[in-house]
């Protein structure tokens, strides 16, 4: 990217990841692969399974709602649990198990991945009526994601 980027909410292109519309705030194409950032509203049923990334660090900023994060172990029962309020910044280094779920009915989140190749996974899943992570095991593996446990119960 050779120029600064200012992208206001709603100005980025939108794609679907399972049943969630995701706004691409900045893409890997725009940052030469350095970062991808997305904005989305997550409901309780859209929580991802507990997982790790081997290739990127992940950060989140809670924009609205409240979000619970499970981190640090290979099962939900053993994870440290942290609740994040609007304005909170959360950082998940690569290889650290994590998942998240709104405590409120929904939460809007800004998600940032360094480097940004994982963007291909999110776009590769495409639209579906709900989460089907087990059906996408090959794609998860291709992007260095390992599922460790089920998502938190909705």
C-alpha positions in Angstrom: 0.0 0.0 0.0 1.6 3.3 -1.0 -1.1 5.6 0.3 -2.9 6.0 3.6 -6.4 4.4 3.8 -9.4 5.8 5.5 -12.4 3.6 5.3 -15.5 4.5 7.3 -18.0 1.9 8.5 -20.1 0.7 5.6 -17.6 1.9 2.9 -15.8 -1.5 2.5 -17.0 -4.3 0.3 -19.1 -7.0 2.0 -18.8 -10.8 1.6 -20.6 -13.6 3.5 -18.9 -16.0 5.8 -21.4 -18.7 6.7 -24.5 -16.6 7.7 -22.5 -13.5 8.8 -22.1 -10.5 6.4 -18.5 -9.2 6.8 -17.3 -5.8 5.7 -13.7 -5.9 4.4 -12.1 -2.9 6.1 -8.8 -3.4 4.5 -7.6 -6.4 2.4 -4.4 -8.2 1.9 -4.3 -6.9 -1.6 -4.3 -3.3 -0.2 -1.6 -4.1 2.3 0.7 -6.4 0.2 -0.3 -9.3 2.5 0.7 -7.6 5.8 -2.8 -7.4 7.3 -6.5 -8.0 6.8 -9.2 -6.3 8.8 -12.9 -7.0 8.9 -16.0 -5.6 10.7 -18.9 -7.8 11.4 -21.8 -8.4 13.8 -21.8 -11.8 15.5 -24.7 -13.5 17.1 -24.3 -16.2 19.8 -24.9 -19.1 17.3 -22.1 -17.8 15.1 -19.3 -18.4 17.6 -16.4 -20.3 16.2 -15.1 -23.5 17.7 -12.1 -23.3 20.0 -9.1 -23.2 17.6 -5.5 -22.1 16.9 -3.9 -20.3 14.0 -0.3 -21.3 13.2 0.4 -18.5 10.7 -1.1 -15.3 12.1 -1.7 -13.3 15.2 -5.3 -12.1 15.6 -6.7 -9.0 17.4 -10.2 -7.8 18.0 -11.8 -4.5 19.0 -15.3 -4.7 20.5 -17.3 -2.0 18.9 -20.7 -2.8 20.5 -22.2 -5.4 22.7 -20.2 -7.5 25.2 -18.0 -10.5 24.1 -16.6 -13.4 26.1 -13.2 -14.8 25.1 -11.9 -18.3 26.0 -8.1 -18.5 25.7 -5.1 -20.7 26.5 -6.1 -24.4 26.6 -7.3 -27.2 24.3 -10.8 -27.4 25.8 -13.3 -24.7 26.8 -13.5 -26.0 30.3 -9.8 -25.4 30.9 -9.5 -22.0 29.2 -9.1 -18.7 30.9 -12.3 -16.7 30.4 -12.4 -12.9 29.8 -15.3 -10.6 29.2 -14.8 -7.6 26.9 -16.9 -4.5 26.8 -17.3 -1.9 24.0 -13.9 -0.3 23.3 -11.9 -3.3 24.5 -8.9 -4.5 22.6 -8.0 -8.2 22.7 -4.8 -9.8 21.2 -4.5 -13.5 20.4 -1.0 -14.5 19.4 -0.6 -17.3 16.9 -0.7 -20.8 18.4 -2.7 -19.7 21.4 -6.1 -21.5 21.5 -9.1 -19.1 21.5 -12.7 -18.6 20.7 -15.3 -15.8 21.3 -19.0 -15.4 21.7 -21.3 -12.4 22.3 -22.6 -12.3 25.9 -25.3 -9.9 24.5 -27.5 -11.1 21.7 -25.1 -9.7 19.2 -21.8 -7.8 19.2 -20.0 -5.8 16.5 -16.3 -6.6 16.2 -13.4 -5.3 14.3 -11.0 -8.2 13.6 -7.4 -7.8 12.5 -5.1 -10.6 11.3 -1.3 -10.2 10.8 -0.3 -11.3 8.3 -3.5 -11.3 6.2 -3.5 -14.6 4.3 -6.3 -16.0 6.4 -8.6 -13.7 4.5 -8.6 -16.3 1.8 -10.1 -18.8 4.2 -13.0 -16.5 5.3 -13.8 -15.7 1.7 -13.4 -19.3 0.6 -16.1 -20.6 2.9 -18.7 -18.3 1.4 -22.4 -18.1 2.5 -24.2 -20.9 4.4 -27.2 -21.0 6.7 -25.0 -21.6 9.7 -21.5 -22.7 10.8 -20.3 -26.0 9.3 -16.7 -26.0 10.4 -16.3 -29.9 10.2 -17.3 -29.8 6.6 -14.4 -27.4 5.9 -11.6 -29.3 7.6 -9.4 -29.4 4.4 -9.7 -25.6 4.0 -9.0 -25.0 7.7 -5.8 -27.2 7.4 -4.8 -25.3 4.3 -4.7 -22.1 6.3 -3.0 -23.5 9.4 -6.1 -23.5 11.6 -6.6 -26.4 14.0 -10.0 -27.0 15.7 -9.6 -28.1 19.3 -13.1 -28.2 20.8 -16.7 -27.3 20.0 -17.9 -23.7 20.0 -19.4 -22.3 23.2 -23.1 -23.4 23.5 -25.5 -20.8 22.1 
